[in-house]
Amino acid sequence: MTNNRKNCTIEIRRCSTDSDFSSAIRITKDYVHWLGLDLSFQDIDREYQNFPAMYGPPDGLFLLALRDGVPAGGAGLRLLEARICEMKRLFVYDRFKNQGIGSSLCRALIREAQALGYEKMRLDTMSYMQAAIRLYESLGFREIAPYRFNPDPAAKYLELDLAHHA
């Protein structure tokens, strides 16, 4: 998928090569650093070691966003449980924000999840990440009860019904 916006080209593509997955891991590590949270409770080191398996076929994927060929961000989805996937690691570098990249990544992930046959998409975020929450809610995500452990009381859990999402 390619969008032209503000005289630049934004390409969103699925990771398929070792180089793509290396870029995705770098983006994810930058995201974790940006968050400033200890994600050891999510076994983040195991995620890095198994990235292509966790975010690859047949049940997952990771999308890279490139602006004029430069990595601008990324986002992944992976199997959570039968017919339910989880959006993970949505991140856009600060210098590329406010260009519609986060929205484009989310919309592309939703289409990919539907194509993979998922019926629901879940995610967790932090209640202070208001721009992200507004984006998710604009796409139809609704708050749900916690579906996984998070020691931070600011954690917020959302779900999208993919079966009824256009």
CORCOR-V190337 format. One record per pair of residues at least 24 apart in sequence whose C-alpha atoms are under 7 Angstrom apart, sorted by sequence separation. I is the first residue (numbers start at 0). J is the second residue. D is the distance in Angstrom with one decimal. If there is no record, write none. Layout:
I,J,D  I,J,D
This chain:
53,77,6.3  71,95,6.0  126,153,5.2  125,153,5.3  126,154,6.0  125,154,4.5  126,155,5.7  74,104,6.6  124,154,5.7  125,155,5.5  20,51,6.5  73,104,6.9  123,154,6.6  124,155,5.3  102,134,6.9  123,155,5.6  124,156,6.5  84,117,6.5  123,156,4.5  82,116,6.8  83,117,5.5  86,120,6.7  122,156,5.9  123,157,6.2  82,117,4.5  83,118,6.0  84,119,6.4  85,120,5.4  86,121,6.2  87,122,6.7  122,157,5.4  82,118,5.4  83,119,4.8  84,120,4.9  85,121,4.7  86,122,5.2  121,157,5.6  122,158,6.5  82,119,6.7  83,120,5.7  84,121,6.3  85,122,5.5  121,158,4.3  120,158,5.5  121,159,6.4  119,158,6.8  120,159,5.1  23,63,6.8  119,159,5.6  120,160,6.7  119,160,4.8  120,161,6.8  118,160,6.3  119,161,5.1  118,161,4.9  117,161,7.0  118,162,5.2  14,60,7.0  26,72,6.4  13,60,6.7  14,61,5.6  26,73,6.8  13,61,5.8  14,62,5.9  113,161,6.4  13,62,4.5  14,63,6.7  12,62,5.4  13,63,6.3  23,73,6.8  11,62,6.4  12,63,5.4  11,63,5.6  12,64,6.7  11,64,4.5  10,64,5.7  11,65,6.3  9,64,6.7  10,65,5.0  9,65,5.5  10,66,6.4  9,66,4.4  8,66,5.6  9,67,6.3  7,66,6.8  8,67,5.2  7,67,6.2  30,90,6.0  27,88,6.3
